[in-house]
Amino acid sequence: MYYDLTTSIPTKITSIKTYKMRIEEIVKGQLKNLFDLTILKSLFFWIFAILLIPLRAYYFIFCILEIVINTILLPLYLIPGIRKIAFFISIIIWALGVAVGRFSGVDLTYNIEYRTIKNNNCQTVEYKD
C-alpha cells in the first residue's frame, strides 16, 4: 500500500512582512485548495460526501479563525520575548486545521510558486510509506 502525505509548514511570523506572507498563504494557498473543484471528479469524494462536506466547512472556519488569531496576536509577534507564546497559540490553531483538513481531503501543500523562487521561505515535509 502506498500513501503519500504532504503538508507545507507555514511561514513563521516575526514581522509585518512575514505576517502578510502567512495571510497570503492562507488566502491564496489553503483556501484556494479548499475550493478546488477537481475533487468533484473523484468517486471517493462522492461516496463519503456526507462526511467530507461538513469537514471542509470546519476547515474553512479554522482558516478564518487562524487569520483572526494571527491578526489579534500580531503585536505579540513583534516583541521578541513574547513571540514564543503567540507562536504556540498559532501552532495549536494551525494543527487543528491540519487535522481537519487531512480528514476532509484538502490538499495541504500550499507553497505559493513565486515565493519559493523569491526567497525560499516555505518548506515541504513529505512522508512516504
C-alpha positions in Angstrom: 0.0 0.0 0.0 1.3 3.4 -0.9 0.1 6.5 0.9 1.6 10.0 0.2 1.2 12.7 2.8 2.5 16.1 2.0 2.0 19.1 4.3 3.6 22.5 4.0 5.0 24.2 7.0 3.6 27.7 7.5 5.7 30.8 7.5 6.8 31.8 11.0 5.5 35.3 11.8 8.3 37.6 13.0 7.5 40.9 11.4 4.8 42.6 9.4 6.3 41.3 6.2 6.1 37.6 7.3 2.6 38.3 8.7 1.5 39.4 5.2 3.2 36.3 3.7 1.3 34.0 6.2 -2.1 35.6 5.5 -1.3 35.2 1.7 -0.5 31.5 2.3 -3.9 31.1 4.0 -5.9 33.0 1.4 -4.1 32.1 -1.8 -2.9 28.6 -0.8 -5.1 26.9 1.8 -8.5 28.5 0.8 -7.6 28.0 -2.9 -7.0 24.3 -2.3 -10.3 24.1 -0.3 -12.3 25.4 -3.2 -10.5 23.3 -5.9 -13.3 21.7 -7.9 -11.2 18.8 -9.3 -12.2 16.8 -6.3 -15.7 16.6 -7.6 -14.4 14.2 -10.2 -13.4 11.7 -7.5 -15.6 8.8 -6.7 -14.1 8.6 -3.2 -15.4 12.2 -2.5 -19.0 11.3 -3.6 -19.0 8.1 -1.5 -18.0 9.9 1.6 -19.6 13.3 0.7 -21.8 13.3 3.8 -18.7 13.4 6.0 -16.3 15.3 3.7 -18.5 18.3 3.0 -19.0 19.2 6.7 -15.3 18.7 7.4 -14.5 21.0 4.6 -16.8 23.6 6.2 -14.9 23.2 9.5 -11.6 23.5 7.7 -12.8 26.8 6.2 -13.8 28.0 9.7 -10.3 27.1 11.0 -8.6 29.0 8.2 -10.7 32.1 9.0 -10.0 31.6 12.7 -6.3 31.4 12.0 -6.4 34.7 10.2 -8.3 36.3 13.1 -6.0 34.9 15.7 -2.8 35.9 13.8 -4.2 39.4 13.4 -5.1 39.7 17.1 -1.7 38.3 18.1 0.3 40.4 15.7 1.5 42.9 18.4 2.8 39.9 20.4 4.7 38.6 17.4 6.6 41.8 17.1 8.0 41.6 20.6 10.9 39.0 20.6 10.5 37.8 24.2 6.7 37.2 24.0 6.8 35.9 20.4 7.0 32.3 21.5 3.6 32.5 23.3 1.9 33.9 20.3 3.6 31.3 18.1 2.5 28.4 20.4 -1.2 29.6 20.2 -0.9 30.0 16.4 0.6 26.5 16.1 -2.4 25.0 18.1 -4.9 26.6 15.7 -2.8 25.5 12.6 -2.5 21.9 13.9 -6.3 21.7 14.4 -6.8 23.0 10.9 -4.3 20.5 9.5 -6.1 17.6 11.3 -9.5 18.6 10.0 -8.0 19.3 6.5 -6.4 15.9 6.3 -9.6 14.1 7.1 -11.6 16.3 4.7 -9.4 15.5 1.7 -8.0 19.0 1.2 -4.6 19.3 -0.4 -2.4 20.7 2.4 0.5 21.7 0.2 0.1 25.4 -0.2 3.5 26.6 -1.4 2.9 29.6 -3.5 5.0 29.3 -6.6 6.7 32.7 -6.7 7.6 32.6 -3.0 9.8 29.5 -3.4 11.7 31.3 -6.2 11.8 34.6 -4.5 13.1 33.8 -1.0 12.8 30.0 -0.5 10.8 30.7 2.8 8.4 27.7 2.5 9.4 24.2 3.3 7.7 20.9 2.4 7.7 17.8 4.6 6.9 14.5 2.9 6.2 11.2 4.5 6.0 8.1 2.3 5.2 4.6 3.4 
